[in-house]
Amino acid sequence: MKQRTITAVIFAALFTAFFLPAYWFPITAVLMSLIVGSVVIYELIKALKHGGYDPSTSLIVTGCVLSLLILAGGYFLKITAENALALYVMVIGMFTLACGILLPISRKDDAKALENGIATGGTIFYVTFPLFCMNAAMLLLPEECNGWYYMLVGLVAPWISDVFAYLVGVTMGKHKIVPHISPKKTWEGCIGGAFFCALGVMIYSCLVIYKVDKLSMNLIAFAVMTFFMGLLVSVMSQLGDWFASVIKRHVGIKDYGNIFPGHGGMLDRFDSTFFTMPIGLLLAIVAQIFSRGI
């Protein structure tokens, strides 16, 4: 327990050291995403190989580079976040689909070529999509919209959900939700975490984002919208946790690594936020749309 606490404090300090300066210098968020993405890809490839799969490292790297090129192009050509995201989905979407057939074509003697192709494409999208959304929010949103505030929702709100899900689950939890994946998760904890996460996102959004961005939409409507966004964050956070757990069970590992003693690897720390970072960008886009009255 002491080791886990120390590691959690160190992790929080490192996260703050990268993300806080991103308010003034978004490049630090890009640097953080490069570090996190590189380590997560290494951990995923290692985990998949432990489970008997052999994804293509070269195709994964190519997909990641394409994602970075789209982001860089969007920044220097001043493309909107929505258009950059659409371009990402088209290019990376087609590339990940192509991976499903490229490996069967190039690996004639690989009995698992199709599975390895799907694992390759899945790894590319799983890692690059949330990180692309984070950087798009930081770099490509309009000047009057500070993406840092929105991305804080996608990065921090899942921790609120986890904390309250644990507290409610420990005190009131009786009904297991997915015992074959996460034995300690309960319906009571899940609902409690979702409610308090939604409440926290709504309060933060109304007190901070609404004033910072000077949104013209009705405050009550904004509060309702952000409450449901908070519910979505909590649901996706828990789905992200379960998804990573399913992979670990399928390939037969306990943790993705040991970079954080007591907590596992990089993906063990970011599994939930990989599913919630896109919601930060979604919140920003939806808020701007409704504020413009479209």
Backbone hydrogen bonds in HBPLUS format (Angstrom, degrees):
<---DONOR---> <-ACCEPTOR-->    atom                        ^
c    i                          cat <-CA-CA->   ^        H-A-AA   ^      H-
h    n   atom  resd res      DA  || num        DHA   H-A  angle D-A-AA Bond
n    s   type  num  typ     dist DA aas  dist angle  dist       angle   num
A0005-THR N   A0001-MET O   2.99 MM   4  6.22 153.9  2.06 146.4 153.3     1
A0006-ILE N   A0002-LYS O   3.00 MM   4  6.23 163.6  2.02 151.6 155.5     2
A0007-THR N   A0003-GLN O   2.94 MM   4  6.11 164.3  1.97 150.1 154.8     3
A0008-ALA N   A0004-ARG O   2.88 MM   4  6.01 154.6  1.94 142.9 150.3     4
A0009-VAL N   A0005-THR O   3.00 MM   4  6.25 154.2  2.07 148.6 154.9     5
A0010-ILE N   A0006-ILE O   2.99 MM   4  6.28 160.3  2.03 150.6 156.0     6
A0011-PHE N   A0007-THR O   2.81 MM   4  6.02 162.0  1.85 153.4 158.7     7
A0012-ALA N   A0008-ALA O   2.94 MM   4  6.10 160.7  1.98 145.4 150.6     8
A0013-ALA N   A0009-VAL O   2.98 MM   4  6.19 151.5  2.06 144.6 152.4     9
A0014-LEU N   A0010-ILE O   2.93 MM   4  6.21 157.4  1.98 151.3 157.0    10
A0015-PHE N   A0011-PHE O   2.86 MM   4  6.08 163.2  1.89 154.0 159.0    11
A0016-THR N   A0012-ALA O   2.96 MM   4  6.09 161.5  2.00 144.6 149.6    12
A0017-ALA N   A0013-ALA O   2.92 MM   4  6.08 150.9  2.00 142.4 150.9    13
A0018-PHE N   A0014-LEU O   3.18 MM   4  6.48 138.2  2.36 143.8 153.0    14
A0018-PHE N   A0015-PHE O   3.21 MM   3  5.41 134.3  2.44  98.7 110.2    15
A0019-PHE N   A0015-PHE O   2.81 MM   4  5.96 174.0  1.82 161.2 163.3    16
A0020-LEU N   A0016-THR O   2.97 MM   4  5.29 154.9  2.04 131.2 139.3    17
A0022-ALA N   A0019-PHE O   3.03 MM   3  5.08 134.7  2.24  98.9 112.3    18
A0023-TYR N   A0020-LEU O   3.16 MM   3  5.91 168.2  2.17 120.4 124.0    19
A0024-TRP N   A0021-PRO O   3.01 MM   3  5.68 138.8  2.19 116.1 124.3    20
A0025-PHE N   A0021-PRO O   2.71 MM   4  5.78 164.3  1.73 153.8 158.0    21
A0028-THR N   A0025-PHE O   3.00 MM   3  6.11 166.1  2.02 136.3 137.6    22
A0029-ALA N   A0026-PRO O   2.93 MM   3  5.37 135.5  2.13 109.9 121.6    23
A0030-VAL N   A0026-PRO O   3.30 MM   4  6.78 150.6  2.39 145.9 154.1    24
A0031-LEU N   A0027-ILE O   2.90 MM   4  6.21 155.1  1.97 147.6 154.5    25
A0032-MET N   A0028-THR O   2.93 MM   4  6.12 154.7  2.00 139.5 146.3    26
A0033-SER N   A0029-ALA O   2.92 MM   4  6.16 156.2  1.98 145.4 151.7    27
A0034-LEU N   A0030-VAL O   2.95 MM   4  6.24 148.8  2.05 146.7 155.2    28
A0035-ILE N   A0031-LEU O   3.06 MM   4  6.35 158.8  2.11 151.1 156.0    29
A0036-VAL N   A0032-MET O   2.88 MM   4  6.08 176.6  1.88 158.5 159.7    30
A0037-GLY N   A0033-SER O   2.77 MM   4  5.65 161.4  1.80 142.0 148.6    31
A0038-SER N   A0034-LEU O   3.01 MM   4  5.96 159.9  2.05 139.3 145.0    32
A0039-VAL N   A0035-ILE O   3.11 MM   4  6.29 168.0  2.12 153.6 156.6    33
A0040-VAL N   A0036-VAL O   2.91 MM   4  6.04 165.2  1.93 155.9 160.6    34
A0041-ILE N   A0037-GLY O   2.96 MM   4  6.06 160.1  2.00 148.4 153.6    35
A0042-TYR N   A0038-SER O   3.11 MM   4  6.32 160.0  2.15 144.5 149.9    36
A0043-GLU N   A0039-VAL O   2.91 MM   4  6.19 158.5  1.95 150.6 156.8    37
A0044-LEU N   A0040-VAL O   2.82 MM   4  6.03 158.2  1.87 152.7 158.5    38
A0045-ILE N   A0041-ILE O   2.94 MM   4  6.10 168.6  1.95 154.6 157.3    39
A0046-LYS N   A0042-TYR O   3.02 MM   4  6.14 162.1  2.05 146.6 152.0    40
A0047-ALA N   A0043-GLU O   2.88 MM   4  6.04 154.9  1.94 144.4 151.7    41
A0048-LEU N   A0044-LEU O   2.85 MM   4  6.04 165.6  1.87 155.0 158.5    42
A0049-LYS N   A0045-ILE O   2.98 MM   4  6.13 158.1  2.03 148.3 154.2    43
A0050-HIS N   A0046-LYS O   3.02 MM   4  6.20 145.0  2.14 140.2 149.9    44
A0051-GLY N   A0047-ALA O   3.12 MM   4  6.45 135.7  2.33 139.9 151.6    45
A0051-GLY N   A0048-LEU O   3.08 MM   3  5.06 128.3  2.36  92.9 106.7    46
A0053-TYR N   A0048-LEU O   2.88 MM   5  5.21 158.6  1.93 150.0 143.9    47
A0052-GLY N   A0049-LYS O   3.10 MM   3  5.06 162.4  2.13 103.5 107.2    48
A0060-ILE N   A0056-SER O   3.10 MM   4  6.31 155.9  2.16 146.3 153.3    49
A0061-VAL N   A0057-THR O   2.92 MM   4  6.14 163.4  1.95 153.5 157.6    50
A0062-THR N   A0058-SER O   2.97 MM   4  6.12 154.8  2.04 140.5 148.0    51
A0063-GLY N   A0059-LEU O   2.90 MM   4  6.12 158.0  1.94 148.0 153.1    52
A0064-CYS N   A0060-ILE O   3.01 MM   4  6.28 154.6  2.08 148.0 154.8    53
A0065-VAL N   A0061-VAL O   2.93 MM   4  6.18 155.5  1.99 150.7 157.3    54
A0066-LEU N   A0062-THR O   2.94 MM   4  6.20 157.9  1.99 150.2 156.2    55
A0067-SER N   A0063-GLY O   3.07 MM   4  6.31 153.6  2.15 142.3 149.1    56
A0068-LEU N   A0064-CYS O   3.05 MM   4  6.37 154.7  2.11 145.6 152.0    57
A0069-LEU N   A0065-VAL O   2.89 MM   4  6.15 152.9  1.96 150.9 158.8    58
A0070-ILE N   A0066-LEU O   2.99 MM   4  6.26 153.5  2.06 149.5 155.8    59
A0071-LEU N   A0067-SER O   3.09 MM   4  6.36 157.8  2.14 145.7 151.7    60
A0072-ALA N   A0068-LEU O   2.84 MM   4  6.06 164.0  1.87 151.5 156.0    61
A0073-GLY N   A0069-LEU O   2.82 MM   4  5.91 159.1  1.86 145.2 151.5    62
A0074-GLY N   A0070-ILE O   2.90 MM   4  6.04 154.9  1.96 143.4 150.5    63
A0075-TYR N   A0071-LEU O   2.99 MM   4  6.25 150.6  2.08 146.3 154.2    64
A0076-PHE N   A0072-ALA O   2.99 MM   4  6.21 173.0  1.99 159.2 159.5    65
A0077-LEU N   A0073-GLY O   2.89 MM   4  5.73 150.9  1.97 145.3 153.4    66
A0079-ILE N   A0074-GLY O   2.83 MM   5  4.63 154.2  1.89 136.3 143.5    67
A0078-LYS N   A0075-TYR O   3.36 MM   3  5.11 155.0  2.43  94.1 101.0    68
A0084-ALA N   A0080-THR O   2.91 MM   4  6.14 161.3  1.95 155.6 161.4    69
A0085-LEU N   A0081-ALA O   2.88 MM   4  6.00 153.9  1.95 145.3 152.5    70
A0086-ALA N   A0082-GLU O   2.98 MM   4  6.23 153.2  2.05 143.4 150.8    71
A0087-LEU N   A0083-ASN O   2.90 MM   4  6.13 155.8  1.96 146.4 153.0    72
A0088-TYR N   A0084-ALA O   2.86 MM   4  6.10 153.9  1.92 145.1 152.7    73
A0089-VAL N   A0085-LEU O   2.94 MM   4  6.19 166.4  1.96 151.7 154.4    74
A0090-MET N   A0086-ALA O   3.03 MM   4  6.25 158.5  2.08 147.6 153.2    75
A0091-VAL N   A0087-LEU O   2.93 MM   4  6.07 177.9  1.93 157.9 158.6    76
A0092-ILE N   A0088-TYR O   2.80 MM   4  5.59 148.0  1.90 149.9 159.3    77
A0093-GLY N   A0089-VAL O   2.90 MM   4  5.10 131.5  2.14 115.4 129.9    78
A0094-MET N   A0090-MET O   3.06 MM   4  6.04 159.7  2.11 135.9 141.1    79
A0095-PHE N   A0091-VAL O   2.95 MM   4  6.19 155.2  2.02 145.6 153.5    80
A0096-THR N   A0092-ILE O   2.82 MM   4  5.96 162.9  1.85 151.9 155.4    81
A0097-LEU N   A0093-GLY O   3.09 MM   4  6.28 154.4  2.16 144.2 151.4    82
A0098-ALA N   A0094-MET O   2.90 MM   4  6.10 150.8  1.99 142.8 151.3    83
A0099-CYS N   A0095-PHE O   3.01 MM   4  6.33 139.5  2.18 143.1 153.6    84
A0100-GLY N   A0097-LEU O   3.09 MM   3  5.53 140.9  2.25 106.5 116.5    85
A0101-ILE N   A0098-ALA O   3.02 MM   3  5.58 151.0  2.11 113.8 121.6    86
A0102-LEU N   A0098-ALA O   2.88 MM   4  6.03 151.8  1.96 154.9 164.2    87
A0105-ILE N   A0101-ILE O   3.07 MM   4  6.22 148.1  2.17 145.9 154.8    88
A0106-SER N   A0102-LEU O   2.94 MM   4  6.12 156.8  1.99 146.4 152.7    89
A0107-ARG N   A0103-LEU O   2.76 MM   4  5.59 145.7  1.87 154.6 161.1    90
A0110-ASP N   A0107-ARG O   3.36 MM   3  5.36 166.4  2.38 104.8 108.2    91
A0113-ALA N   A0110-ASP O   3.18 MM   3  5.07 149.4  2.28 114.6 110.9    92
A0116-ASN N   A0112-LYS O   2.78 MM   4  5.94 159.7  1.82 159.4 166.2    93
A0117-GLY N   A0113-ALA O   2.86 MM   4  6.02 144.9  1.99 141.0 150.5    94
A0118-ILE N   A0114-LEU O   2.96 MM   4  6.27 157.2  2.01 152.7 158.2    95
A0119-ALA N   A0115-GLU O   2.86 MM   4  6.08 155.5  1.92 145.4 153.0    96
A0120-THR N   A0116-ASN O   2.89 MM   4  6.02 146.4  2.01 138.7 147.7    97
A0121-GLY N   A0117-GLY O   3.02 MM   4  6.29 168.8  2.03 151.6 153.1    98
A0122-GLY N   A0118-ILE O   2.82 MM   4  5.90 159.4  1.86 148.3 155.2    99
A0123-THR N   A0119-ALA O   2.95 MM   4  5.98 152.2  2.03 139.4 146.3   100
A0124-ILE N   A0120-THR O   3.15 MM   4  6.44 158.0  2.20 148.4 153.8   101
A0125-PHE N   A0121-GLY O   3.13 MM   4  6.42 169.6  2.14 155.3 156.5   102
A0126-TYR N   A0122-GLY O   2.86 MM   4  5.85 163.8  1.89 150.4 156.0   103
A0127-VAL N   A0123-THR O   3.14 MM   4  6.14 153.7  2.21 145.2 150.0   104
A0128-THR N   A0124-ILE O   2.94 MM   4  5.92 165.2  1.96 153.0 157.3   105
A0129-PHE N   A0125-PHE O   3.05 MM   4  5.44 159.7  2.09 136.8 142.8   106
A0132-PHE N   A0128-THR O   2.75 MM   4  5.73 148.5  1.84 149.9 158.8   107
A0133-CYS N   A0129-PHE O   3.01 MM   4  6.24 159.4  2.05 151.2 156.5   108
A0134-MET N   A0130-PRO O   3.00 MM   4  6.26 155.3  2.06 144.7 151.2   109
A0135-ASN N   A0131-LEU O   3.08 MM   4  6.28 167.5  2.09 147.4 150.0   110
A0136-ALA N   A0132-PHE O   2.79 MM   4  5.92 150.7  1.87 150.2 159.4   111
A0137-ALA N   A0133-CYS O   2.98 MM   4  6.13 153.5  2.05 146.3 152.4   112
A0138-MET N   A0134-MET O   3.10 MM   4  6.39 147.9  2.21 141.6 150.6   113
A0139-LEU N   A0135-ASN O   2.85 MM   4  5.88 147.6  1.95 146.2 154.2   114
A0140-LEU N   A0136-ALA O   2.82 MM   4  5.04 155.0  1.88 133.2 140.9   115
A0145-CYS N   A0142-PRO O   2.89 MM   3  5.30 158.2  1.94 114.6 121.8   116
A0149-TYR N   A0146-ASN O   3.29 MM   3  6.16 140.2  2.45 122.7 127.6   117
A0151-MET N   A0147-GLY O   2.87 MM   4  6.05 162.3  1.90 157.9 163.0   118
A0152-LEU N   A0148-TRP O   3.05 MM   4  6.17 136.3  2.25 139.8 150.4   119
A0153-VAL N   A0150-TYR O   3.01 MM   3  5.41 135.9  2.21 104.3 115.5   120
A0155-LEU N   A0151-MET O   2.97 MM   4  6.19 142.7  2.12 147.8 158.1   121
A0156-VAL N   A0152-LEU O   2.87 MM   4  5.68 162.1  1.90 145.5 150.6   122
A0157-ALA N   A0153-VAL O   3.08 MM   4  5.20 144.9  2.21 126.6 137.3   123
A0159-TRP N   A0156-VAL O   2.91 MM   3  5.51 135.2  2.12 117.2 128.8   124
A0160-ILE N   A0157-ALA O   3.00 MM   3  5.06 119.0  2.38  98.7 114.1   125
A0161-SER N   A0157-ALA O   2.99 MM   4  6.37 158.8  2.04 155.0 160.9   126
A0162-ASP N   A0158-PRO O   2.90 MM   4  6.14 157.3  1.95 145.4 151.3   127
A0163-VAL N   A0159-TRP O   2.92 MM   4  6.07 163.8  1.95 150.0 153.9   128
A0164-PHE N   A0160-ILE O   3.07 MM   4  6.24 175.5  2.08 156.1 157.1   129
A0165-ALA N   A0161-SER O   2.86 MM   4  5.85 146.8  1.97 143.5 153.9   130
A0166-TYR N   A0162-ASP O   2.96 MM   4  6.07 152.2  2.04 143.5 150.3   131
A0167-LEU N   A0163-VAL O   2.96 MM   4  6.27 162.8  1.99 148.5 153.3   132
A0168-VAL N   A0164-PHE O   2.89 MM   4  5.86 169.4  1.91 145.6 149.3   133
A0169-GLY N   A0165-ALA O   2.86 MM   4  5.70 149.7  1.95 133.4 143.4   134
A0170-VAL N   A0166-TYR O   2.84 MM   4  5.95 156.1  1.90 149.8 155.2   135
A0171-THR N   A0167-LEU O   3.17 MM   4  6.29 157.2  2.23 143.6 149.3   136
A0172-MET N   A0168-VAL O   2.73 MM   4  5.57 155.3  1.79 150.9 157.9   137
A0173-GLY N   A0169-GLY O   2.83 MM   4  4.09 133.3  2.05 107.4 118.5   138
A0187-TRP N   A0175-HIS O   2.82 MM  12  5.75 154.4  1.89 163.4 171.9   139
A0177-ILE N   A0185-LYS O   3.14 MM   8  5.93 158.5  2.19 132.2 133.2   140
A0181-ILE N   A0178-VAL O   2.95 MM   3  5.53 159.2  1.99 120.1 126.9   141
A0182-SER N   A0178-VAL O   2.80 MM   4  5.73 153.9  1.87 168.1 172.3   142
A0185-LYS N   A0182-SER O   3.14 MM   3  5.68 161.0  2.18 120.3 125.8   143
A0190-CYS N   A0186-THR O   2.93 MM   4  6.15 158.4  1.98 147.9 154.4   144
A0191-ILE N   A0187-TRP O   2.90 MM   4  6.10 165.2  1.92 154.9 157.6   145
A0192-GLY N   A0188-GLU O   2.89 MM   4  6.01 162.5  1.92 148.1 153.8   146
A0193-GLY N   A0189-GLY O   2.84 MM   4  5.89 163.3  1.87 148.8 153.6   147
A0194-ALA N   A0190-CYS O   3.03 MM   4  6.16 154.0  2.10 141.1 148.4   148
A0195-PHE N   A0191-ILE O   2.94 MM   4  6.16 161.6  1.97 151.9 156.3   149
A0196-PHE N   A0192-GLY O   3.10 MM   4  6.27 178.2  2.10 156.2 156.7   150
A0197-CYS N   A0193-GLY O   2.97 MM   4  5.90 147.4  2.08 139.7 149.4   151
A0198-ALA N   A0194-ALA O   2.93 MM   4  6.03 161.2  1.96 146.3 151.5   152
A0199-LEU N   A0195-PHE O   2.90 MM   4  6.14 157.1  1.95 149.6 156.5   153
A0200-GLY N   A0196-PHE O   2.91 MM   4  5.99 157.4  1.96 139.8 145.9   154
A0201-VAL N   A0197-CYS O   2.91 MM   4  6.13 163.9  1.93 154.0 158.0   155
A0202-MET N   A0198-ALA O   2.95 MM   4  6.08 158.7  2.00 146.2 152.3   156
A0203-ILE N   A0199-LEU O   2.99 MM   4  6.18 167.4  2.01 151.5 154.6   157
A0204-TYR N   A0200-GLY O   2.97 MM   4  6.06 169.6  1.99 151.4 154.9   158
A0205-SER N   A0201-VAL O   2.88 MM   4  5.89 160.5  1.92 145.1 151.4   159
A0206-CYS N   A0202-MET O   2.95 MM   4  6.07 160.5  1.99 150.5 155.3   160
A0207-LEU N   A0203-ILE O   2.96 MM   4  6.04 157.8  2.01 150.2 156.4   161
A0208-VAL N   A0204-TYR O   2.82 MM   4  5.66 149.7  1.91 148.0 155.5   162
A0210-TYR N   A0205-SER O   2.81 MM   5  6.05 160.2  1.85 174.8 177.9   163
A0212-VAL N   A0208-VAL O   2.83 MM   4  5.96 168.4  1.85 163.5 167.6   164
A0213-ASP N   A0209-ILE O   2.97 MM   4  5.89 175.6  1.97 155.6 157.0   165
A0215-LEU N   A0210-TYR O   3.33 MM   5  5.60 149.8  2.43 142.6 151.2   166
A0214-LYS N   A0211-LYS O   3.24 MM   3  4.89 142.4  2.39  90.5 101.4   167
A0222-PHE N   A0218-ASN O   2.92 MM   4  6.18 153.6  1.99 149.5 157.8   168
A0223-ALA N   A0219-LEU O   2.83 MM   4  6.06 150.5  1.91 145.8 153.9   169
A0224-VAL N   A0220-ILE O   2.97 MM   4  6.27 160.2  2.01 151.2 155.6   170
A0225-MET N   A0221-ALA O   2.95 MM   4  6.13 163.7  1.97 147.8 152.7   171
A0226-THR N   A0222-PHE O   2.90 MM   4  6.07 163.7  1.93 150.5 154.6   172
A0227-PHE N   A0223-ALA O   2.95 MM   4  6.06 143.2  2.08 142.4 152.4   173
A0228-PHE N   A0224-VAL O   3.17 MM   4  6.48 162.9  2.20 152.0 154.7   174
A0229-MET N   A0225-MET O   2.95 MM   4  6.21 144.3  2.08 140.8 152.0   175
A0230-GLY N   A0226-THR O   2.85 MM   4  6.01 145.5  1.97 137.5 146.2   176
A0231-LEU N   A0227-PHE O   3.02 MM   4  6.45 147.1  2.13 143.4 152.4   177
A0232-LEU N   A0228-PHE O   2.96 MM   4  6.23 154.1  2.03 142.2 149.2   178
A0233-VAL N   A0229-MET O   2.84 MM   4  6.18 151.1  1.93 147.1 155.3   179
A0234-SER N   A0230-GLY O   3.06 MM   4  6.34 160.2  2.10 148.7 152.6   180
A0235-VAL N   A0231-LEU O   2.98 MM   4  6.25 166.1  2.00 153.7 157.3   181
A0236-MET N   A0232-LEU O   2.89 MM   4  6.01 171.3  1.90 154.9 157.6   182
A0237-SER N   A0233-VAL O   2.80 MM   4  5.86 147.0  1.91 143.7 154.0   183
A0238-GLN N   A0234-SER O   3.05 MM   4  6.30 160.5  2.09 151.3 154.4   184
A0239-LEU N   A0235-VAL O   2.96 MM   4  6.22 153.0  2.03 146.5 155.0   185
A0240-GLY N   A0236-MET O   2.82 MM   4  5.97 152.1  1.90 145.3 152.6   186
A0241-ASP N   A0237-SER O   3.08 MM   4  6.37 151.4  2.17 143.0 150.3   187
A0242-TRP N   A0238-GLN O   2.98 MM   4  6.21 160.6  2.02 147.3 152.3   188
A0243-PHE N   A0239-LEU O   2.80 MM   4  5.96 155.1  1.86 148.2 155.6   189
A0244-ALA N   A0240-GLY O   3.15 MM   4  6.32 166.0  2.17 147.2 149.7   190
A0245-SER N   A0241-ASP O   3.07 MM   4  6.25 149.5  2.16 140.3 149.4   191
A0246-VAL N   A0242-TRP O   2.78 MM   4  6.04 151.8  1.86 152.6 159.5   192
A0247-ILE N   A0243-PHE O   3.14 MM   4  6.47 158.7  2.19 149.0 153.7   193
A0248-LYS N   A0244-ALA O   3.08 MM   4  6.34 161.2  2.12 145.6 150.6   194
A0249-ARG N   A0245-SER O   2.95 MM   4  6.19 162.4  1.98 152.4 156.6   195
A0250-HIS N   A0246-VAL O   2.87 MM   4  6.02 152.5  1.94 145.8 154.2   196
A0251-VAL N   A0247-ILE O   2.96 MM   4  6.19 154.8  2.03 155.1 160.3   197
A0252-GLY N   A0248-LYS O   2.87 MM   4  5.81 119.3  2.25 137.3 152.4   198
A0253-ILE N   A0248-LYS O   2.98 MM   5  5.17 166.1  2.00 142.7 146.8   199
A0260-PHE N   A0264-GLY O   2.88 MM   4  5.30 158.3  1.92 170.2 176.5   200
A0263-HIS N   A0260-PHE O   2.78 MM   3  5.33 159.8  1.82 144.1 149.2   201
A0264-GLY N   A0260-PHE O   2.91 MM   4  5.30 127.4  2.20 154.0 154.0   202
A0269-ARG N   A0266-MET O   3.05 MM   3  5.31 140.5  2.21 101.9 113.1   203
A0270-PHE N   A0266-MET O   3.03 MM   4  6.33 137.3  2.22 141.6 154.4   204
A0271-ASP N   A0267-LEU O   2.78 MM   4  5.25 116.7  2.18 147.0 151.0   205
A0274-PHE N   A0270-PHE O   2.93 MM   4  5.97 140.1  2.10 153.1 161.0   206
A0275-PHE N   A0272-SER O   3.02 MM   3  5.60 147.9  2.12 112.0 121.0   207
A0276-THR N   A0273-THR O   3.11 MM   3  4.76 140.6  2.27  90.0 101.6   208
A0277-MET N   A0273-THR O   2.87 MM   4  5.67 150.6  1.95 152.6 152.7   209
A0279-ILE N   A0276-THR O   2.90 MM   3  5.26 136.0  2.10 108.0 120.8   210
A0280-GLY N   A0277-MET O   3.07 MM   3  5.39 135.4  2.28 107.1 118.3   211
A0282-LEU N   A0278-PRO O   2.92 MM   4  6.19 156.7  1.97 145.5 153.1   212
A0283-LEU N   A0279-ILE O   2.80 MM   4  5.91 157.7  1.85 148.6 153.2   213
A0284-ALA N   A0280-GLY O   3.21 MM   4  6.46 155.2  2.28 140.5 146.5   214
A0285-ILE N   A0281-LEU O   2.98 MM   4  6.25 163.7  2.01 155.7 159.6   215
A0286-VAL N   A0282-LEU O   2.92 MM   4  6.05 171.3  1.92 156.2 158.8   216
A0287-ALA N   A0283-LEU O   2.92 MM   4  5.95 159.3  1.96 145.1 151.5   217
A0288-GLN N   A0284-ALA O   3.05 MM   4  6.22 157.7  2.10 145.8 151.4   218
A0289-ILE N   A0285-ILE O   2.98 MM   4  6.21 153.6  2.05 147.4 155.1   219
A0290-PHE N   A0286-VAL O   2.98 MM   4  6.20 172.3  1.99 157.9 158.7   220
A0291-SER N   A0287-ALA O   2.92 MM   4  5.92 147.9  2.03 140.3 150.2   221
A0292-ARG N   A0288-GLN O   3.05 MM   4  6.15 141.7  2.20 138.1 146.6   222
A0294-ILE N   A0289-ILE O   3.16 MM   5  5.65 160.2  2.20 162.6 157.0   223
A0293-GLY N   A0290-PHE O   3.04 MM   3  4.91 144.2  2.18  93.5 104.5   224
